[in-house]
Amino acid sequence: MPESPTVGELFKAKAVTDDEVNAAVDAYLAKRGTEAHPIADGYVLDLAAAVAGHGWASQVVANPESSPGLKRAAVRTAILLARAEKA
């Protein structure tokens, strides 16, 4: 596994669970400035940077007309594509 795998790679390797990804989505939606969030054993993810670095997700989250479900999907996509760092 790479030094900084994506959360999606960790998910495929079963190092991170669906519940952990959902908890990260919930944490971001509760507090959009969340940075060092533990995503898997030994890995952390800057949630704010993950969403900010994903153009579509950041646009969806900023749009007050986006539905809650669309916001969750956009944030989840950004998180799965983001690179986790070793804690």
PyMOL Python script that loads the backbone (N, CA, C, O; Angstrom):
from pymol import cmd

cmd.read_pdbstr("""\
ATOM      1  N   MET A   1       0.852  -1.179   0.000  1.00  0.00           N
ATOM      2  CA  MET A   1       0.000   0.000   0.000  1.00  0.00           C
ATOM      3  C   MET A   1       0.896   1.239   0.000  1.00  0.00           C
ATOM      4  O   MET A   1       1.924   1.254   0.678  1.00  0.00           O
ATOM      5  N   PRO A   2       0.520   2.279  -0.752  1.00  0.00           N
ATOM      6  CA  PRO A   2       1.325   3.511  -0.791  1.00  0.00           C
ATOM      7  C   PRO A   2       1.441   4.162   0.593  1.00  0.00           C
ATOM      8  O   PRO A   2       0.646   3.890   1.492  1.00  0.00           O
ATOM      9  N   GLU A   3       2.432   5.014   0.736  1.00  0.00           N
ATOM     10  CA  GLU A   3       2.645   5.743   1.996  1.00  0.00           C
ATOM     11  C   GLU A   3       1.405   6.555   2.373  1.00  0.00           C
ATOM     12  O   GLU A   3       1.008   6.588   3.538  1.00  0.00           O
ATOM     13  N   SER A   4       0.797   7.209   1.381  1.00  0.00           N
ATOM     14  CA  SER A   4      -0.421   8.000   1.598  1.00  0.00           C
ATOM     15  C   SER A   4      -1.527   7.461   0.698  1.00  0.00           C
ATOM     16  O   SER A   4      -1.801   8.044  -0.351  1.00  0.00           O
ATOM     17  N   PRO A   5      -2.165   6.361   1.087  1.00  0.00           N
ATOM     18  CA  PRO A   5      -3.220   5.787   0.248  1.00  0.00           C
ATOM     19  C   PRO A   5      -4.473   6.649   0.280  1.00  0.00           C
ATOM     20  O   PRO A   5      -4.687   7.422   1.214  1.00  0.00           O
ATOM     21  N   THR A   6      -5.289   6.508  -0.741  1.00  0.00           N
ATOM     22  CA  THR A   6      -6.581   7.176  -0.695  1.00  0.00           C
ATOM     23  C   THR A   6      -7.465   6.413   0.288  1.00  0.00           C
ATOM     24  O   THR A   6      -7.220   5.246   0.595  1.00  0.00           O
ATOM     25  N   VAL A   7      -8.475   7.084   0.761  1.00  0.00           N
ATOM     26  CA  VAL A   7      -9.426   6.410   1.655  1.00  0.00           C
ATOM     27  C   VAL A   7     -10.110   5.283   0.886  1.00  0.00           C
ATOM     28  O   VAL A   7     -10.429   4.241   1.459  1.00  0.00           O
ATOM     29  N   GLY A   8     -10.332   5.488  -0.398  1.00  0.00           N
ATOM     30  CA  GLY A   8     -10.920   4.433  -1.222  1.00  0.00           C
ATOM     31  C   GLY A   8     -10.033   3.198  -1.276  1.00  0.00           C
ATOM     32  O   GLY A   8     -10.534   2.075  -1.234  1.00  0.00           O
ATOM     33  N   GLU A   9      -8.717   3.394  -1.369  1.00  0.00           N
ATOM     34  CA  GLU A   9      -7.790   2.259  -1.354  1.00  0.00           C
ATOM     35  C   GLU A   9      -7.829   1.546  -0.003  1.00  0.00           C
ATOM     36  O   GLU A   9      -7.801   0.317   0.060  1.00  0.00           O
ATOM     37  N   LEU A  10      -7.894   2.320   1.065  1.00  0.00           N
ATOM     38  CA  LEU A  10      -8.007   1.727   2.398  1.00  0.00           C
ATOM     39  C   LEU A  10      -9.318   0.955   2.534  1.00  0.00           C
ATOM     40  O   LEU A  10      -9.367  -0.097   3.171  1.00  0.00           O
ATOM     41  N   PHE A  11     -10.375   1.489   1.929  1.00  0.00           N
ATOM     42  CA  PHE A  11     -11.685   0.840   1.962  1.00  0.00           C
ATOM     43  C   PHE A  11     -11.633  -0.494   1.221  1.00  0.00           C
ATOM     44  O   PHE A  11     -12.128  -1.505   1.717  1.00  0.00           O
ATOM     45  N   LYS A  12     -11.035  -0.490   0.040  1.00  0.00           N
ATOM     46  CA  LYS A  12     -10.902  -1.723  -0.739  1.00  0.00           C
ATOM     47  C   LYS A  12     -10.067  -2.772  -0.003  1.00  0.00           C
ATOM     48  O   LYS A  12     -10.329  -3.970  -0.101  1.00  0.00           O
ATOM     49  N   ALA A  13      -9.059  -2.303   0.733  1.00  0.00           N
ATOM     50  CA  ALA A  13      -8.195  -3.215   1.487  1.00  0.00           C
ATOM     51  C   ALA A  13      -8.825  -3.622   2.819  1.00  0.00           C
ATOM     52  O   ALA A  13      -8.226  -4.362   3.598  1.00  0.00           O
ATOM     53  N   LYS A  14     -10.042  -3.128   3.071  1.00  0.00           N
ATOM     54  CA  LYS A  14     -10.781  -3.412   4.312  1.00  0.00           C
ATOM     55  C   LYS A  14     -10.068  -2.878   5.560  1.00  0.00           C
ATOM     56  O   LYS A  14     -10.238  -3.394   6.664  1.00  0.00           O
ATOM     57  N   ALA A  15      -9.265  -1.829   5.348  1.00  0.00           N
ATOM     58  CA  ALA A  15      -8.598  -1.176   6.470  1.00  0.00           C
ATOM     59  C   ALA A  15      -9.477  -0.074   7.049  1.00  0.00           C
ATOM     60  O   ALA A  15      -9.235   0.403   8.158  1.00  0.00           O
ATOM     61  N   VAL A  16     -10.489   0.326   6.302  1.00  0.00           N
ATOM     62  CA  VAL A  16     -11.461   1.302   6.769  1.00  0.00           C
ATOM     63  C   VAL A  16     -12.845   0.751   6.417  1.00  0.00           C
ATOM     64  O   VAL A  16     -13.043   0.175   5.347  1.00  0.00           O
ATOM     65  N   THR A  17     -13.789   0.938   7.328  1.00  0.00           N
ATOM     66  CA  THR A  17     -15.131   0.393   7.131  1.00  0.00           C
ATOM     67  C   THR A  17     -16.082   1.460   6.598  1.00  0.00           C
ATOM     68  O   THR A  17     -15.778   2.653   6.608  1.00  0.00           O
ATOM     69  N   ASP A  18     -17.222   1.004   6.140  1.00  0.00           N
ATOM     70  CA  ASP A  18     -18.271   1.904   5.683  1.00  0.00           C
ATOM     71  C   ASP A  18     -18.700   2.815   6.828  1.00  0.00           C
ATOM     72  O   ASP A  18     -18.952   4.002   6.619  1.00  0.00           O
ATOM     73  N   ASP A  19     -18.784   2.262   8.037  1.00  0.00           N
ATOM     74  CA  ASP A  19     -19.158   3.071   9.201  1.00  0.00           C
ATOM     75  C   ASP A  19     -18.150   4.177   9.466  1.00  0.00           C
ATOM     76  O   ASP A  19     -18.535   5.286   9.837  1.00  0.00           O
ATOM     77  N   GLU A  20     -16.860   3.893   9.283  1.00  0.00           N
ATOM     78  CA  GLU A  20     -15.827   4.912   9.497  1.00  0.00           C
ATOM     79  C   GLU A  20     -15.909   6.015   8.443  1.00  0.00           C
ATOM     80  O   GLU A  20     -15.704   7.188   8.754  1.00  0.00           O
ATOM     81  N   VAL A  21     -16.205   5.642   7.204  1.00  0.00           N
ATOM     82  CA  VAL A  21     -16.378   6.651   6.155  1.00  0.00           C
ATOM     83  C   VAL A  21     -17.615   7.492   6.466  1.00  0.00           C
ATOM     84  O   VAL A  21     -17.579   8.717   6.346  1.00  0.00           O
ATOM     85  N   ASN A  22     -18.702   6.845   6.863  1.00  0.00           N
ATOM     86  CA  ASN A  22     -19.918   7.590   7.216  1.00  0.00           C
ATOM     87  C   ASN A  22     -19.678   8.515   8.399  1.00  0.00           C
ATOM     88  O   ASN A  22     -20.211   9.625   8.424  1.00  0.00           O
ATOM     89  N   ALA A  23     -18.891   8.086   9.378  1.00  0.00           N
ATOM     90  CA  ALA A  23     -18.567   8.937  10.532  1.00  0.00           C
ATOM     91  C   ALA A  23     -17.770  10.161  10.084  1.00  0.00           C
ATOM     92  O   ALA A  23     -17.958  11.255  10.616  1.00  0.00           O
ATOM     93  N   ALA A  24     -16.890   9.978   9.115  1.00  0.00           N
ATOM     94  CA  ALA A  24     -16.117  11.110   8.588  1.00  0.00           C
ATOM     95  C   ALA A  24     -17.035  12.088   7.860  1.00  0.00           C
ATOM     96  O   ALA A  24     -16.885  13.302   8.001  1.00  0.00           O
ATOM     97  N   VAL A  25     -17.975  11.571   7.091  1.00  0.00           N
ATOM     98  CA  VAL A  25     -18.947  12.434   6.405  1.00  0.00           C
ATOM     99  C   VAL A  25     -19.752  13.212   7.439  1.00  0.00           C
ATOM    100  O   VAL A  25     -19.921  14.425   7.313  1.00  0.00           O
ATOM    101  N   ASP A  26     -20.245  12.520   8.456  1.00  0.00           N
ATOM    102  CA  ASP A  26     -21.016  13.180   9.517  1.00  0.00           C
ATOM    103  C   ASP A  26     -20.193  14.255  10.216  1.00  0.00           C
ATOM    104  O   ASP A  26     -20.696  15.342  10.500  1.00  0.00           O
ATOM    105  N   ALA A  27     -18.924  13.948  10.493  1.00  0.00           N
ATOM    106  CA  ALA A  27     -18.052  14.917  11.170  1.00  0.00           C
ATOM    107  C   ALA A  27     -17.870  16.167  10.318  1.00  0.00           C
ATOM    108  O   ALA A  27     -17.916  17.285  10.832  1.00  0.00           O
ATOM    109  N   TYR A  28     -17.666  15.981   9.024  1.00  0.00           N
ATOM    110  CA  TYR A  28     -17.491  17.147   8.146  1.00  0.00           C
ATOM    111  C   TYR A  28     -18.777  17.970   8.079  1.00  0.00           C
ATOM    112  O   TYR A  28     -18.736  19.195   8.190  1.00  0.00           O
ATOM    113  N   LEU A  29     -19.906  17.309   7.898  1.00  0.00           N
ATOM    114  CA  LEU A  29     -21.170  18.039   7.780  1.00  0.00           C
ATOM    115  C   LEU A  29     -21.546  18.745   9.079  1.00  0.00           C
ATOM    116  O   LEU A  29     -22.223  19.773   9.048  1.00  0.00           O
ATOM    117  N   ALA A  30     -21.119  18.209  10.211  1.00  0.00           N
ATOM    118  CA  ALA A  30     -21.395  18.846  11.503  1.00  0.00           C
ATOM    119  C   ALA A  30     -20.501  20.058  11.732  1.00  0.00           C
ATOM    120  O   ALA A  30     -20.924  21.054  12.319  1.00  0.00           O
ATOM    121  N   LYS A  31     -19.250  19.962  11.259  1.00  0.00           N
ATOM    122  CA  LYS A  31     -18.286  21.052  11.455  1.00  0.00           C
ATOM    123  C   LYS A  31     -17.356  21.083  10.248  1.00  0.00           C
ATOM    124  O   LYS A  31     -16.396  20.316  10.174  1.00  0.00           O
ATOM    125  N   ARG A  32     -17.642  21.958   9.324  1.00  0.00           N
ATOM    126  CA  ARG A  32     -16.931  21.977   8.041  1.00  0.00           C
ATOM    127  C   ARG A  32     -15.455  22.306   8.140  1.00  0.00           C
ATOM    128  O   ARG A  32     -14.722  22.103   7.173  1.00  0.00           O
ATOM    129  N   GLY A  33     -15.008  22.792   9.242  1.00  0.00           N
ATOM    130  CA  GLY A  33     -13.593  23.105   9.410  1.00  0.00           C
ATOM    131  C   GLY A  33     -12.774  21.953   9.965  1.00  0.00           C
ATOM    132  O   GLY A  33     -11.595  22.123  10.274  1.00  0.00           O
ATOM    133  N   THR A  34     -13.392  20.772  10.096  1.00  0.00           N
ATOM    134  CA  THR A  34     -12.710  19.617  10.682  1.00  0.00           C
ATOM    135  C   THR A  34     -11.460  19.277   9.885  1.00  0.00           C
ATOM    136  O   THR A  34     -11.502  19.142   8.662  1.00  0.00           O
ATOM    137  N   GLU A  35     -10.355  19.144  10.592  1.00  0.00           N
ATOM    138  CA  GLU A  35      -9.097  18.844   9.924  1.00  0.00           C
ATOM    139  C   GLU A  35      -8.657  17.424  10.225  1.00  0.00           C
ATOM    140  O   GLU A  35      -9.030  16.516   9.482  1.00  0.00           O
ATOM    141  N   ALA A  36      -7.899  17.187  11.254  1.00  0.00           N
ATOM    142  CA  ALA A  36      -7.310  15.868  11.521  1.00  0.00           C
ATOM    143  C   ALA A  36      -8.348  14.908  12.102  1.00  0.00           C
ATOM    144  O   ALA A  36      -8.528  14.833  13.317  1.00  0.00           O
ATOM    145  N   HIS A  37      -9.015  14.188  11.231  1.00  0.00           N
ATOM    146  CA  HIS A  37     -10.033  13.218  11.639  1.00  0.00           C
ATOM    147  C   HIS A  37      -9.457  11.810  11.492  1.00  0.00           C
ATOM    148  O   HIS A  37      -8.980  11.454  10.414  1.00  0.00           O
ATOM    149  N   PRO A  38      -9.494  11.001  12.559  1.00  0.00           N
ATOM    150  CA  PRO A  38      -8.998   9.618  12.422  1.00  0.00           C
ATOM    151  C   PRO A  38      -9.938   8.839  11.504  1.00  0.00           C
ATOM    152  O   PRO A  38     -11.132   8.722  11.779  1.00  0.00           O
ATOM    153  N   ILE A  39      -9.391   8.312  10.417  1.00  0.00           N
ATOM    154  CA  ILE A  39     -10.223   7.627   9.436  1.00  0.00           C
ATOM    155  C   ILE A  39     -10.087   6.114   9.529  1.00  0.00           C
ATOM    156  O   ILE A  39     -11.050   5.390   9.276  1.00  0.00           O
ATOM    157  N   ALA A  40      -8.913   5.633   9.885  1.00  0.00           N
ATOM    158  CA  ALA A  40      -8.659   4.202  10.028  1.00  0.00           C
ATOM    159  C   ALA A  40      -7.518   4.051  11.019  1.00  0.00           C
ATOM    160  O   ALA A  40      -6.859   5.030  11.369  1.00  0.00           O
ATOM    161  N   ASP A  41      -7.287   2.848  11.464  1.00  0.00           N
ATOM    162  CA  ASP A  41      -6.223   2.606  12.435  1.00  0.00           C
ATOM    163  C   ASP A  41      -4.880   3.095  11.873  1.00  0.00           C
ATOM    164  O   ASP A  41      -4.356   2.541  10.907  1.00  0.00           O
ATOM    165  N   GLY A  42      -4.346   4.133  12.496  1.00  0.00           N
ATOM    166  CA  GLY A  42      -3.054   4.662  12.083  1.00  0.00           C
ATOM    167  C   GLY A  42      -3.103   5.711  10.993  1.00  0.00           C
ATOM    168  O   GLY A  42      -2.049   6.171  10.554  1.00  0.00           O
ATOM    169  N   TYR A  43      -4.287   6.112  10.533  1.00  0.00           N
ATOM    170  CA  TYR A  43      -4.424   7.108   9.473  1.00  0.00           C
ATOM    171  C   TYR A  43      -5.364   8.228   9.901  1.00  0.00           C
ATOM    172  O   TYR A  43      -6.349   8.001  10.605  1.00  0.00           O
ATOM    173  N   VAL A  44      -5.042   9.430   9.467  1.00  0.00           N
ATOM    174  CA  VAL A  44      -5.906  10.588   9.691  1.00  0.00           C
ATOM    175  C   VAL A  44      -6.164  11.260   8.347  1.00  0.00           C
ATOM    176  O   VAL A  44      -5.420  11.070   7.385  1.00  0.00           O
ATOM    177  N   LEU A  45      -7.229  12.046   8.302  1.00  0.00           N
ATOM    178  CA  LEU A  45      -7.607  12.741   7.085  1.00  0.00           C
ATOM    179  C   LEU A  45      -8.042  14.149   7.422  1.00  0.00           C
ATOM    180  O   LEU A  45      -8.820  14.358   8.353  1.00  0.00           O
ATOM    181  N   ASP A  46      -7.547  15.113   6.671  1.00  0.00           N
ATOM    182  CA  ASP A  46      -7.981  16.503   6.800  1.00  0.00           C
ATOM    183  C   ASP A  46      -9.268  16.623   5.985  1.00  0.00           C
ATOM    184  O   ASP A  46      -9.227  16.762   4.763  1.00  0.00           O
ATOM    185  N   LEU A  47     -10.402  16.567   6.668  1.00  0.00           N
ATOM    186  CA  LEU A  47     -11.691  16.562   5.987  1.00  0.00           C
ATOM    187  C   LEU A  47     -11.945  17.857   5.228  1.00  0.00           C
ATOM    188  O   LEU A  47     -12.456  17.836   4.108  1.00  0.00           O
ATOM    189  N   ALA A  48     -11.589  18.988   5.840  1.00  0.00           N
ATOM    190  CA  ALA A  48     -11.807  20.272   5.180  1.00  0.00           C
ATOM    191  C   ALA A  48     -11.007  20.354   3.882  1.00  0.00           C
ATOM    192  O   ALA A  48     -11.523  20.830   2.871  1.00  0.00           O
ATOM    193  N   ALA A  49      -9.771  19.902   3.895  1.00  0.00           N
ATOM    194  CA  ALA A  49      -8.933  19.925   2.695  1.00  0.00           C
ATOM    195  C   ALA A  49      -9.440  18.938   1.655  1.00  0.00           C
ATOM    196  O   ALA A  49      -9.373  19.205   0.455  1.00  0.00           O
ATOM    197  N   ALA A  50      -9.947  17.798   2.112  1.00  0.00           N
ATOM    198  CA  ALA A  50     -10.468  16.786   1.178  1.00  0.00           C
ATOM    199  C   ALA A  50     -11.616  17.356   0.356  1.00  0.00           C
ATOM    200  O   ALA A  50     -11.660  17.177  -0.861  1.00  0.00           O
ATOM    201  N   VAL A  51     -12.538  18.039   1.014  1.00  0.00           N
ATOM    202  CA  VAL A  51     -13.690  18.603   0.308  1.00  0.00           C
ATOM    203  C   VAL A  51     -13.264  19.827  -0.512  1.00  0.00           C
ATOM    204  O   VAL A  51     -13.691  19.990  -1.655  1.00  0.00           O
ATOM    205  N   ALA A  52     -12.438  20.669   0.065  1.00  0.00           N
ATOM    206  CA  ALA A  52     -11.982  21.860  -0.661  1.00  0.00           C
ATOM    207  C   ALA A  52     -11.198  21.486  -1.917  1.00  0.00           C
ATOM    208  O   ALA A  52     -11.240  22.204  -2.916  1.00  0.00           O
ATOM    209  N   GLY A  53     -10.490  20.372  -1.866  1.00  0.00           N
ATOM    210  CA  GLY A  53      -9.682  19.936  -2.998  1.00  0.00           C
ATOM    211  C   GLY A  53     -10.464  19.207  -4.072  1.00  0.00           C
ATOM    212  O   GLY A  53      -9.905  18.847  -5.107  1.00  0.00           O
ATOM    213  N   HIS A  54     -11.727  18.989  -3.847  1.00  0.00           N
ATOM    214  CA  HIS A  54     -12.579  18.306  -4.819  1.00  0.00           C
ATOM    215  C   HIS A  54     -13.596  19.328  -5.322  1.00  0.00           C
ATOM    216  O   HIS A  54     -14.544  19.664  -4.612  1.00  0.00           O
ATOM    217  N   GLY A  55     -13.400  19.819  -6.540  1.00  0.00           N
ATOM    218  CA  GLY A  55     -14.211  20.911  -7.078  1.00  0.00           C
ATOM    219  C   GLY A  55     -15.708  20.702  -6.983  1.00  0.00           C
ATOM    220  O   GLY A  55     -16.430  21.580  -6.510  1.00  0.00           O
ATOM    221  N   TRP A  56     -16.183  19.545  -7.430  1.00  0.00           N
ATOM    222  CA  TRP A  56     -17.622  19.293  -7.422  1.00  0.00           C
ATOM    223  C   TRP A  56     -18.163  19.271  -6.004  1.00  0.00           C
ATOM    224  O   TRP A  56     -19.206  19.866  -5.730  1.00  0.00           O
ATOM    225  N   ALA A  57     -17.470  18.596  -5.101  1.00  0.00           N
ATOM    226  CA  ALA A  57     -17.935  18.487  -3.719  1.00  0.00           C
ATOM    227  C   ALA A  57     -17.999  19.862  -3.065  1.00  0.00           C
ATOM    228  O   ALA A  57     -18.973  20.182  -2.383  1.00  0.00           O
ATOM    229  N   SER A  58     -16.974  20.669  -3.268  1.00  0.00           N
ATOM    230  CA  SER A  58     -16.978  21.994  -2.625  1.00  0.00           C
ATOM    231  C   SER A  58     -18.108  22.870  -3.182  1.00  0.00           C
ATOM    232  O   SER A  58     -18.690  23.663  -2.442  1.00  0.00           O
ATOM    233  N   GLN A  59     -18.424  22.737  -4.469  1.00  0.00           N
ATOM    234  CA  GLN A  59     -19.531  23.507  -5.053  1.00  0.00           C
ATOM    235  C   GLN A  59     -20.876  23.039  -4.499  1.00  0.00           C
ATOM    236  O   GLN A  59     -21.735  23.856  -4.167  1.00  0.00           O
ATOM    237  N   VAL A  60     -21.053  21.739  -4.403  1.00  0.00           N
ATOM    238  CA  VAL A  60     -22.315  21.189  -3.895  1.00  0.00           C
ATOM    239  C   VAL A  60     -22.540  21.608  -2.445  1.00  0.00           C
ATOM    240  O   VAL A  60     -23.641  22.021  -2.080  1.00  0.00           O
ATOM    241  N   VAL A  61     -21.508  21.505  -1.624  1.00  0.00           N
ATOM    242  CA  VAL A  61     -21.635  21.846  -0.203  1.00  0.00           C
ATOM    243  C   VAL A  61     -21.924  23.338  -0.031  1.00  0.00           C
ATOM    244  O   VAL A  61     -22.667  23.723   0.872  1.00  0.00           O
ATOM    245  N   ALA A  62     -21.348  24.171  -0.881  1.00  0.00           N
ATOM    246  CA  ALA A  62     -21.541  25.621  -0.763  1.00  0.00           C
ATOM    247  C   ALA A  62     -22.901  26.082  -1.288  1.00  0.00           C
ATOM    248  O   ALA A  62     -23.347  27.183  -0.965  1.00  0.00           O
ATOM    249  N   ASN A  63     -23.553  25.258  -2.084  1.00  0.00           N
ATOM    250  CA  ASN A  63     -24.829  25.641  -2.686  1.00  0.00           C
ATOM    251  C   ASN A  63     -25.972  25.394  -1.698  1.00  0.00           C
ATOM    252  O   ASN A  63     -26.245  24.247  -1.344  1.00  0.00           O
ATOM    253  N   PRO A  64     -26.643  26.463  -1.251  1.00  0.00           N
ATOM    254  CA  PRO A  64     -27.733  26.282  -0.286  1.00  0.00           C
ATOM    255  C   PRO A  64     -28.928  25.513  -0.862  1.00  0.00           C
ATOM    256  O   PRO A  64     -29.776  25.036  -0.109  1.00  0.00           O
ATOM    257  N   GLU A  65     -28.998  25.392  -2.183  1.00  0.00           N
ATOM    258  CA  GLU A  65     -30.101  24.671  -2.810  1.00  0.00           C
ATOM    259  C   GLU A  65     -29.825  23.176  -2.951  1.00  0.00           C
ATOM    260  O   GLU A  65     -30.716  22.422  -3.341  1.00  0.00           O
ATOM    261  N   SER A  66     -28.605  22.736  -2.641  1.00  0.00           N
ATOM    262  CA  SER A  66     -28.276  21.307  -2.719  1.00  0.00           C
ATOM    263  C   SER A  66     -29.006  20.563  -1.603  1.00  0.00           C
ATOM    264  O   SER A  66     -29.081  21.032  -0.467  1.00  0.00           O
ATOM    265  N   SER A  67     -29.536  19.410  -1.949  1.00  0.00           N
ATOM    266  CA  SER A  67     -30.250  18.616  -0.949  1.00  0.00           C
ATOM    267  C   SER A  67     -29.258  17.991   0.031  1.00  0.00           C
ATOM    268  O   SER A  67     -28.084  17.823  -0.301  1.00  0.00           O
ATOM    269  N   PRO A  68     -29.715  17.649   1.223  1.00  0.00           N
ATOM    270  CA  PRO A  68     -28.829  16.986   2.192  1.00  0.00           C
ATOM    271  C   PRO A  68     -28.228  15.697   1.631  1.00  0.00           C
ATOM    272  O   PRO A  68     -27.059  15.403   1.881  1.00  0.00           O
ATOM    273  N   GLY A  69     -29.007  14.933   0.882  1.00  0.00           N
ATOM    274  CA  GLY A  69     -28.506  13.691   0.305  1.00  0.00           C
ATOM    275  C   GLY A  69     -27.400  13.924  -0.706  1.00  0.00           C
ATOM    276  O   GLY A  69     -26.419  13.180  -0.740  1.00  0.00           O
ATOM    277  N   LEU A  70     -27.549  14.951  -1.531  1.00  0.00           N
ATOM    278  CA  LEU A  70     -26.518  15.280  -2.508  1.00  0.00           C
ATOM    279  C   LEU A  70     -25.254  15.755  -1.803  1.00  0.00           C
ATOM    280  O   LEU A  70     -24.146  15.411  -2.214  1.00  0.00           O
ATOM    281  N   LYS A  71     -25.414  16.540  -0.750  1.00  0.00           N
ATOM    282  CA  LYS A  71     -24.244  16.993   0.010  1.00  0.00           C
ATOM    283  C   LYS A  71     -23.499  15.808   0.614  1.00  0.00           C
ATOM    284  O   LYS A  71     -22.270  15.757   0.565  1.00  0.00           O
ATOM    285  N   ARG A  72     -24.236  14.853   1.184  1.00  0.00           N
ATOM    286  CA  ARG A  72     -23.602  13.651   1.764  1.00  0.00           C
ATOM    287  C   ARG A  72     -22.835  12.880   0.699  1.00  0.00           C
ATOM    288  O   ARG A  72     -21.706  12.448   0.931  1.00  0.00           O
ATOM    289  N   ALA A  73     -23.446  12.709  -0.463  1.00  0.00           N
ATOM    290  CA  ALA A  73     -22.801  11.961  -1.543  1.00  0.00           C
ATOM    291  C   ALA A  73     -21.542  12.671  -2.025  1.00  0.00           C
ATOM    292  O   ALA A  73     -20.528  12.028  -2.294  1.00  0.00           O
ATOM    293  N   ALA A  74     -21.605  13.990  -2.135  1.00  0.00           N
ATOM    294  CA  ALA A  74     -20.455  14.759  -2.598  1.00  0.00           C
ATOM    295  C   ALA A  74     -19.308  14.682  -1.592  1.00  0.00           C
ATOM    296  O   ALA A  74     -18.155  14.490  -1.976  1.00  0.00           O
ATOM    297  N   VAL A  75     -19.621  14.829  -0.316  1.00  0.00           N
ATOM    298  CA  VAL A  75     -18.599  14.765   0.729  1.00  0.00           C
ATOM    299  C   VAL A  75     -18.008  13.355   0.783  1.00  0.00           C
ATOM    300  O   VAL A  75     -16.795  13.201   0.922  1.00  0.00           O
ATOM    301  N   ARG A  76     -18.838  12.346   0.676  1.00  0.00           N
ATOM    302  CA  ARG A  76     -18.348  10.959   0.686  1.00  0.00           C
ATOM    303  C   ARG A  76     -17.386  10.717  -0.478  1.00  0.00           C
ATOM    304  O   ARG A  76     -16.340  10.092  -0.301  1.00  0.00           O
ATOM    305  N   THR A  77     -17.735  11.206  -1.655  1.00  0.00           N
ATOM    306  CA  THR A  77     -16.870  11.051  -2.822  1.00  0.00           C
ATOM    307  C   THR A  77     -15.528  11.727  -2.582  1.00  0.00           C
ATOM    308  O   THR A  77     -14.478  11.147  -2.858  1.00  0.00           O
ATOM    309  N   ALA A  78     -15.563  12.953  -2.067  1.00  0.00           N
ATOM    310  CA  ALA A  78     -14.320  13.685  -1.798  1.00  0.00           C
ATOM    311  C   ALA A  78     -13.458  12.943  -0.784  1.00  0.00           C
ATOM    312  O   ALA A  78     -12.237  12.884  -0.930  1.00  0.00           O
ATOM    313  N   ILE A  79     -14.080  12.385   0.228  1.00  0.00           N
ATOM    314  CA  ILE A  79     -13.338  11.650   1.262  1.00  0.00           C
ATOM    315  C   ILE A  79     -12.715  10.389   0.680  1.00  0.00           C
ATOM    316  O   ILE A  79     -11.550  10.098   0.952  1.00  0.00           O
ATOM    317  N   LEU A  80     -13.461   9.643  -0.111  1.00  0.00           N
ATOM    318  CA  LEU A  80     -12.932   8.405  -0.687  1.00  0.00           C
ATOM    319  C   LEU A  80     -11.761   8.665  -1.640  1.00  0.00           C
ATOM    320  O   LEU A  80     -10.875   7.821  -1.778  1.00  0.00           O
ATOM    321  N   LEU A  81     -11.756   9.816  -2.289  1.00  0.00           N
ATOM    322  CA  LEU A  81     -10.678  10.149  -3.219  1.00  0.00           C
ATOM    323  C   LEU A  81      -9.475  10.819  -2.551  1.00  0.00           C
ATOM    324  O   LEU A  81      -8.406  10.930  -3.150  1.00  0.00           O
ATOM    325  N   ALA A  82      -9.657  11.260  -1.316  1.00  0.00           N
ATOM    326  CA  ALA A  82      -8.587  11.983  -0.603  1.00  0.00           C
ATOM    327  C   ALA A  82      -7.531  11.007  -0.084  1.00  0.00           C
ATOM    328  O   ALA A  82      -7.815   9.835   0.165  1.00  0.00           O
ATOM    329  N   ARG A  83      -6.325  11.509   0.071  1.00  0.00           N
ATOM    330  CA  ARG A  83      -5.206  10.716   0.579  1.00  0.00           C
ATOM    331  C   ARG A  83      -5.119  10.862   2.095  1.00  0.00           C
ATOM    332  O   ARG A  83      -5.063  11.971   2.627  1.00  0.00           O
ATOM    333  N   ALA A  84      -5.110   9.725   2.774  1.00  0.00           N
ATOM    334  CA  ALA A  84      -4.968   9.697   4.228  1.00  0.00           C
ATOM    335  C   ALA A  84      -3.489   9.766   4.581  1.00  0.00           C
ATOM    336  O   ALA A  84      -2.641   9.309   3.814  1.00  0.00           O
ATOM    337  N   GLU A  85      -3.187  10.326   5.718  1.00  0.00           N
ATOM    338  CA  GLU A  85      -1.811  10.434   6.193  1.00  0.00           C
ATOM    339  C   GLU A  85      -1.628   9.525   7.388  1.00  0.00           C
ATOM    340  O   GLU A  85      -2.547   9.315   8.180  1.00  0.00           O
ATOM    341  N   LYS A  86      -0.421   8.989   7.505  1.00  0.00           N
ATOM    342  CA  LYS A  86      -0.091   8.182   8.696  1.00  0.00           C
ATOM    343  C   LYS A  86      -0.162   9.072   9.919  1.00  0.00           C
ATOM    344  O   LYS A  86       0.318  10.205   9.912  1.00  0.00           O
ATOM    345  N   ALA A  87      -0.763   8.545  10.960  1.00  0.00           N
ATOM    346  CA  ALA A  87      -0.899   9.313  12.208  1.00  0.00           C
ATOM    347  C   ALA A  87       0.404   9.322  12.968  1.00  0.00           C
ATOM    348  O   ALA A  87       0.488   9.916  14.043  1.00  0.00           O
TER     349      ALA A  87
END
""", "prot")
cmd.dss("prot")
cmd.show_as("cartoon", "prot")
cmd.util.cbc("prot")
cmd.orient("prot")
